[in-house]
Amino acid sequence: MGTGRLYTAVALGGFRRYATYRTATAAGVFTNTVFGLILAYIMTALWDEKPHLGGYDQAQALSYVWLSQALLMVVATMGGGFEDELLERIRTGDIAIDLYRPADLQLWWLAQDVGRALFHLLGRGVVPLVFGALCFELALPSDPLTWLAFLVSVALGVLVSFSLRYLVALSAFWLLDGAGTAQMSMIAGVFCSGMLLPLNVFQGVLGEVVRALPWSSLIQAPVDVLLGTADPLGTYAFQAAWAVGLLTLGRLLQSAATRRVVVQGG
Amino acid sequence: MPRQAGDPWARQGTYARLRDGLGAYRMIAAMWIRSTMAYRASFAMTTFGNFAATGLDFVAILLMYSQIDRLGGYDLPEVAFLYGVSAIAFGLTDLALGSMDRLGRRVRDGTLDTLLVRPVPVLAQVAADRFALRRLGRITQGLVVFGYAVTALDLTWTPLKVLLVPLMVLSGAAIFSAVFVAGAAFQFVAQDASEVQNSFTYGGSTLLQYPPTVFAKDLVRGVTFVLPLAFVNWLPALYVLGRPYPLDLPAWVAFAPPLVAAACCALAGVAWRAGLRSYRSTGS
């Protein structure tokens, strides 16, 4: 099997794996919609009080809420994708088997995560956004090219998210129990991605710092591309730079880690 | 494997079964505490993490109030009061029943069978499963915000208002518990729909952290008359804060939470028993 076909098959496997759980997907869509609704009312009250907060008008702020609910699972803001399984494999020593496989460890998990992200985009992203657009006045563009530009930014966001979670998983080589790292990463993911509040509402140095961190690639960056409040090429460059940097770091740590791998009880 | 009508537990009195259940709960919870205490550093880290993760909601509120003075007509100490009560009540429930959402997995893989053959109430076993003391982090965070609210609020405290605070926290925890148990009962049917439960538990507690004036009238009606989450903090807290209730309800509803909580728990109990009866093992 060619390398390209191998990773395509792994990605399809990742897609199908999540597509199997239809009730869970429906339940997730329901939850994203309920949270979207609650947040939409809070943001409406906030923007009523201070119109043009963070450079958004009210329709843009509401679009932000529904888009962030749609993207939440795609870019795995709170974690909970492949890294849980990889952490477990490192802890138990099953990772030794993976290292024997004629496939690259990082690319293998990346392919699977891309499949997962694609499923969540279709399975959990579309319905809450459509619901939001029907119930609230959103500022979504009609130009298909803008949507295409948005999808490119989402793809880069998935790449950055993957590279961050790969580092979390690799930490288990040194700590054995990766639960602490996973939790810290979840906290950073929720706060710094713009999930709680758009990052352009954060003021001063705090705002500048969170917008420069890699997590802003997950939600803030693609949403700004769609709303036309950020230049797509500049955004891509920012996201790609973080992706390349973090993937390279993952690669370096991976080779350092595999040299010290000790199979538990073996 | 549903329980037969003639089994010894069915004939016990309610009081005896409650005592058995609480005893079993204590025992299982104590076991899980000992097991987590084996790794003290990890325990300290995850408790802090729990504190920090839930605290971020309030950081978001602080960030909002750095830009505005009022949200839905409420100032920061008032919102902090609503937040604190909701967070403590929800934190208590999360500590006691936080593992209930694992029930769906047990139904799917058939491991619920193990719990059914033990001479201990199933609800107590499911509730105490993986009891996590680190969830004290959430309660601590709620207490901190509540403490801030009480010192910053400019209120004249009457004995009635003071009495209402512990009353609403405990009733609120009981209402949230009913939602957790009813959600678990739903999982007997839906199996892998535990996220639906999250919308009512986590979603509900998020909703209650903001003033009712922020939300659409229909949503407020829904959480007053259908799923009575408004009794957790909105109705009693608005009495304490001296604020009018948005649906023009009479003032005495502020004292209804214990009754509402009792009714919710009774209904959740019925749902739980119906769910348990409908359980068929995996057949594998």
Boltz contact constraints between the chains, C-beta under 6 A:
constraints:
  - contact:
      token1: [A, 21]
      token2: [B, 192]
      max_distance: 6.0
  - contact:
      token1: [A, 23]
      token2: [B, 190]
      max_distance: 6.0
  - contact:
      token1: [A, 23]
      token2: [B, 192]
      max_distance: 6.0
  - contact:
      token1: [A, 23]
      token2: [B, 193]
      max_distance: 6.0
  - contact:
      token1: [A, 24]
      token2: [B, 192]
      max_distance: 6.0
  - contact:
      token1: [A, 27]
      token2: [B, 193]
      max_distance: 6.0
  - contact:
      token1: [A, 27]
      token2: [B, 195]
      max_distance: 6.0
  - contact:
      token1: [A, 27]
      token2: [B, 196]
      max_distance: 6.0
  - contact:
      token1: [A, 28]
      token2: [B, 195]
      max_distance: 6.0
  - contact:
      token1: [A, 30]
      token2: [B, 196]
      max_distance: 6.0
  - contact:
      token1: [A, 31]
      token2: [B, 195]
      max_distance: 6.0
  - contact:
      token1: [A, 31]
      token2: [B, 198]
      max_distance: 6.0
  - contact:
      token1: [A, 31]
      token2: [B, 199]
      max_distance: 6.0
  - contact:
      token1: [A, 34]
      token2: [B, 199]
      max_distance: 6.0
  - contact:
      token1: [A, 34]
      token2: [B, 203]
      max_distance: 6.0
  - contact:
      token1: [A, 35]
      token2: [B, 203]
      max_distance: 6.0
  - contact:
      token1: [A, 38]
      token2: [B, 206]
      max_distance: 6.0
  - contact:
      token1: [A, 38]
      token2: [B, 207]
      max_distance: 6.0
  - contact:
      token1: [A, 41]
      token2: [B, 214]
      max_distance: 6.0
  - contact:
      token1: [A, 41]
      token2: [B, 215]
      max_distance: 6.0
  - contact:
      token1: [A, 42]
      token2: [B, 210]
      max_distance: 6.0
  - contact:
      token1: [A, 42]
      token2: [B, 214]
      max_distance: 6.0
  - contact:
      token1: [A, 45]
      token2: [B, 71]
      max_distance: 6.0
  - contact:
      token1: [A, 45]
      token2: [B, 72]
      max_distance: 6.0
  - contact:
      token1: [A, 45]
      token2: [B, 214]
      max_distance: 6.0
  - contact:
      token1: [A, 46]
      token2: [B, 64]
      max_distance: 6.0
  - contact:
      token1: [A, 49]
      token2: [B, 68]
      max_distance: 6.0
  - contact:
      token1: [A, 50]
      token2: [B, 67]
      max_distance: 6.0
  - contact:
      token1: [A, 50]
      token2: [B, 68]
      max_distance: 6.0
  - contact:
      token1: [A, 180]
      token2: [B, 45]
      max_distance: 6.0
  - contact:
      token1: [A, 183]
      token2: [B, 49]
      max_distance: 6.0
  - contact:
      token1: [A, 187]
      token2: [B, 52]
      max_distance: 6.0
  - contact:
      token1: [A, 187]
      token2: [B, 53]
      max_distance: 6.0
  - contact:
      token1: [A, 191]
      token2: [B, 56]
      max_distance: 6.0
  - contact:
      token1: [A, 196]
      token2: [B, 60]
      max_distance: 6.0
  - contact:
      token1: [A, 197]
      token2: [B, 60]
      max_distance: 6.0
  - contact:
      token1: [A, 197]
      token2: [B, 63]
      max_distance: 6.0
